[in-house]
Amino acid sequence: MALLQGDNDEVLEATMSFIDEFSFEEPDTEASSALKAAAAKAPTQLQLDVVSMPQEESVEVEEFLRADAIKSSQVPSILSLDTIGMSKREKVLVRNARKKLLRKAGIYGDSNRVRNERKLEIAYLRERIQKLQIDLQTLNIQPKPTEAHFTQRPSSKALIVTNSSSQISSVWQEIADRQQRRRKEAERENIRLKLVMERQRRVANTLSSLLQKRASQLATDCSCFSSLNCPKHQIVHVLDYRGDMSSFQELFRHLEAAYRDIDTVFAANGLLDMVLTSSDVHIREGVGGKYLEVFSNKVLPFSLHDATEAAWDHFKGTEKHMGNGSLYEKAKKDLDEPYTVVEEFTKEVYSNKSRADVKMKQVVRRFVEPDRDIVIWVASVAPTEIKHKMLRGLTYHLRGYALTKRSAASTPSQELSQLQFCYLISLDQDIATRYDSDTMRALTNFLIVNTAQNMRVHQSGIENRLIDQALRIFS
C-alpha cells in the first residue's frame, strides 16, 4: 500500500488506528462516483495478482473485490489511493476527501479556534465590566463616614502627642515627596539613556560604510541628548595630592577659627534654637555687608548615629561635587589627624546663564562632640576660565558648617535627628571698587543661587544615603 504523500509515518499510523474504530458516513454521490472511478484506475497488489491468473478466474476475483469495496468504507482506499494517472478534477476530489476524513479523525485542528477564543475572551470581558459597574454603583450609594465632633477638651499631654505626631508625619511627607521626585528624575534619566543607546546603535550600524561621511555630523546628532535638567553621572579619577602642603596653612587657620566661632554664628542666625522650619534654605546678609550667609535646617527621622555617619561619608567622598556643575579633576589626601581631608579640584559652577570654571583648595574636618557632630570645610576659590564677563576677576572665600544633633522633637518611640547647614561667603575687600551696583547685585545673586543649589545637593545626598541604608537593612 502506498503511503500518503506529504504526511509522516506517525500521522499515518495514528490515522489508521483511529479509522479502525470510526464509523464513516456515506460520501457524497458525486465524490463517491469519482473516487470509485479513481480507485478502479489505481492498481492494488491484489489486482496485480489477478493479472497473472487465467481470464475466467480473474473476472470472478475482480467482481469479488469490487463488491467487497462497495460494502466496506472507502476510507482506506481513499487514504492509500495513488493519484498518478488521474485527471485534475479527480485529484482535487481525492485531496478534499482525505482532508475531510483527517479532520474528522482529529488530525487537523479547528481553523476557527483563534476566532472562537477571541469571542470567549470578549464575552468574559463584557461580564467583568458589568460586575465592575455594579460594584461602582454600590460604592457610590454607600454613605461617606462623617467626622465625629467631640465636645470633651483634650488634655495638655494629648495635645503634645498629637502635635509631635503631626510634625513627624509632615517630616515623612516631605521625605516621601523628595524621594518621589528622585524616582521621577531616575525614570527620566533611564528614558534619556535608552534614547542615547538606540541612537548610538543606529549610528554604529552605519559606521562601516559611512564613517568618513558621518564623522563631522556625529557631534551635532548626539548633542540633543545633553541636558542640564538631567542628572549627570560622572566618573572622575581622584589622584593622591602630592603638592606643597604649605599652601593649605592659611586654610587650617581659617578652619580653627571657624570651629571657635560656630556657637556665635549659629546663635546669630537662629540655628542654635531652631527645631522645625517652613522652608529649607534661608539667606541673610552679614554685618556691614562684608559677607553673605546661607543656612538651612532639616529634621530627619533617623537616629543620631546613622545621620552623623551618613553626613561624614558624604563630605569625605566625591559625590558632593557632582550635583551642581561638572567636576573636571580632583586630588585629595587624608592626613594623619583623625577626620581631616585636604582637596584640590577644578569644577564648573553656574547659576542660570552664568558659568565659570573655578579652582578650589579645600580642607574638610570632622569634630565629634558628645551631643553633636560637626563637619567644617573652608575653601579658597579662584576662577580659571570665565564664561561670563560678570565673573571676571572674581575671588572669594567659603566657610561651611554641617551640624548634626538630636532633635528636640524626638519622642521615646521615634528618635529624630536635626541636620543644619550654614555657608559664609566673603568677597575680596576691593571688589566693590571694581564693580558698579548692578554688577554687584548680579554677582551676589549668582553666588547665592549657586550656594543654595550646593546646599540642596548635600541635603539630598545625605538623605538618600540614609534611605538606601534603611532599605538594605529592611530587605
C-alpha positions, -999 to 999 in steps of 0.1 A, spaced: 0 0 0 14 34 -10 20 59 18 3 94 19 23 120 0 34 149 23 25 131 57 49 114 80 47 79 94 34 89 128 4 108 113 -5 79 91 -2 54 119 -24 75 142 -50 80 114 -52 43 105 -56 32 142 -84 58 146 -101 46 114 -104 11 127 -129 22 153 -146 51 134 -178 46 115 -178 69 85 -207 84 68 -216 78 32 -196 101 9 -213 124 -15 -227 109 -47 -205 129 -70 -174 124 -49 -181 87 -44 -185 81 -81 -153 100 -89 -134 81 -61 -147 48 -73 -135 56 -108 -102 67 -94 -99 37 -72 -107 15 -102 -78 30 -121 -53 26 -92 -39 -9 -93 -35 -27 -59 -14 -56 -50 -44 -80 -54 -52 -67 -88 -17 -72 -99 -20 -108 -87 -52 -111 -108 -33 -103 -140 -13 -135 -136 -44 -156 -132 -65 -171 -161 -91 -148 -176 -121 -166 -161 -107 -167 -126 -96 -131 -128 -131 -119 -137 -145 -136 -107 -119 -122 -83 -123 -87 -97 -161 -89 -91 -155 -102 -56 -130 -73 -48 -154 -47 -62 -183 -60 -43 -163 -61 -11 -151 -25 -16 -186 -12 -21 -198 -29 11 -169 -15 32 -160 21 37 -139 38 10 -117 54 36 -87 31 35 -87 32 -3 -90 70 -3 -61 74 21 -39 49 2 -50 59 -32 -23 67 -57 -32 98 -78 -8 91 -106 -27 90 -139 -58 107 -126 -73 138 -141 -70 172 -123 -106 171 -111 -102 136 -97 -70 146 -78 -89 176 -62 -117 154 -51 -93 128 -36 -74 155 -18 -106 171 -4 -119 137 8 -86 130 25 -87 163 43 -123 158 54 -116 124 68 -84 135 86 -103 165 101 -130 141 114 -103 119 129 -88 149 148 -56 151 128 -62 187 116 -71 214 142 -100 236 141 -93 265 117 -117 288 137 -100 281 171 -84 316 173 -117 334 164 -136 313 189 -111 321 217 -114 358 209 -152 355 211 -149 338 245 -125 364 258 -147 393 246 -177 377 264 -156 373 296 -145 409 295 -181 421 290 -192 401 320 -163 416 341 -173 452 330 -209 446 341 -197 433 376 -173 463 380 -201 488 371 -223 472 397 -195 475 423 -190 511 414 -227 519 418 -227 501 452 -198 522 464 -214 554 452 -246 546 470 -229 539 504 -229 570 527 -195 585 534 -183 584 570 -185 618 587 -161 630 613 -173 629 649 -172 661 668 -161 657 704 -170 682 730 -146 670 755 -115 692 757 -83 672 753 -56 673 779 -23 691 775 -5 657 773 -27 646 744 -21 679 726 17 674 729 14 638 715 -8 650 686 15 679 678 45 657 678 28 631 656 18 657 631 53 671 630 68 636 624 41 630 597 50 662 580 87 652 580 79 619 565 57 635 539 85 659 529 109 629 526 83 610 506 78 639 482 116 643 477 120 605 471 92 606 446 110 634 427 142 614 429 124 584 414 109 606 386 144 620 379 158 585 377 130 574 353 137 604 331 173 596 331 166 560 322 145 571 292 172 595 281 198 567 283 176 544 263 173 570 236 210 576 236 217 538 233 192 534 205 206 563 186 242 552 191 232 517 179 218 531 147 250 552 142 272 522 148 254 501 122 263 527 95 298 534 105 313 506 83 302 523 51 297 560 62 325 566 87 342 594 68 310 609 57 293 609 91 323 619 113 316 656 110 279 652 119 282 629 150 287 657 175 257 676 162 235 645 161 243 635 197 241 670 212 203 668 215 207 643 243 226 665 267 205 685 291 213 703 323 179 693 338 190 656 338 215 645 365 250 638 352 268 606 364 304 614 360 334 591 365 363 611 380 396 595 389 407 610 422 445 614 425 467 615 456 477 650 464 515 654 462 518 692 461 531 716 487 512 714 520 523 749 530 497 763 506 470 750 530 484 766 562 461 796 559 431 774 553 440 754 585 440 787 605 406 796 590 394 761 600 403 765 636 387 800 637 355 786 622 353 759 649 357 785 676 330 807 661 304 781 655 282 788 685 284 826 678 274 821 641 245 797 649 232 819 676 232 850 653 213 833 625 189 814 649 200 779 641 210 773 677 174 771 690 157 762 657 137 730 656 112 730 627 111 754 598 87 760 570 114 762 543 148 746 538 171 775 527 174 809 544 195 838 532 208 869 550 235 895 547 263 896 572 273 926 594 280 956 573 276 936 541 310 920 545 298 885 538 268 865 525 251 839 547 230 809 535 217 784 560 192 756 563 176 734 589 163 699 582 147 672 606 154 636 596 135 606 611 167 587 617 189 580 647 218 604 655 244 578 649 231 569 614 228 606 605 263 616 616 279 587 597 260 594 566 270 631 567 307 623 571 306 597 543 291 623 521 316 651 527 347 629 526 337 614 492 334 628 457 297 628 453 293 661 470 308 678 438 285 660 413 251 676 419 258 711 408 282 716 379 308 693 364 339 681 382 370 681 359 398 668 381 405 663 418 434 654 441 430 647 478 449 635 508 439 620 541 460 635 569 472 616 600 449 637 621 416 620 625 388 630 602 408 655 581 409 657 543 427 682 521 414 686 485 424 705 453 400 703 424 387 721 393 350 722 386 323 742 369 299 765 388 268 780 372 237 799 381 211 804 354 230 816 323 263 825 341 291 799 342 327 797 353 354 771 358 370 776 392 399 760 410 394 754 447 416 744 476 396 730 505 402 715 539 374 693 554 375 682 591 350 664 614 346 674 650 329 647 672 313 661 704 292 642 730 258 656 719 265 668 683 287 661 653 302 689 632 318 689 597 335 721 588 351 729 554 370 761 543 379 768 507 396 794 486 380 799 452 397 814 422 385 814 385 405 796 358 382 802 328 354 828 327 324 821 305 306 852 315 321 887 318 303 893 351 326 868 369 359 882 355 384 887 384 362 870 410 379 856 440 361 846 472 365 825 504 340 799 515 333 786 550 308 758 555 292 741 585 272 708 587 260 702 622 241 670 632 224 667 666 194 650 683 162 669 675 141 684 703 110 670 686 122 634 693 99 611 712 106 579 732 93 558 703 109 578 675 143 594 675 147 624 652 180 640 640 185 676 631 208 684 602 218 721 599 239 738 572 255 772 571 276 788 544 295 821 548 308 837 516 333 865 519 345 885 489 376 905 483 379 938 500 384 958 468 356 941 448 332 970 454 356 994 437 358 973 406 321 968 400 291 990 399 259 984 419 241 965 391 270 942 386 274 936 423 237 927 426 240 902 398 272 888 413 256 884 447 226 866 431 250 843 413 268 833 445 236 829 465 219 807 439 250 785 434 255 781 471 218 773 477 220 746 450 251 731 466 233 730 499 203 712 485 227 687 468 243 680 503 209 676 519 197 652 492 229 632 492 228 626 530 191 618 529 195 594 500 223 576 519 200 572 549 171 559 529 193 534 509 208 521 541 174 517 557 161 498 527 191 475 527 186 467 564 149 461 558 154 438 529 
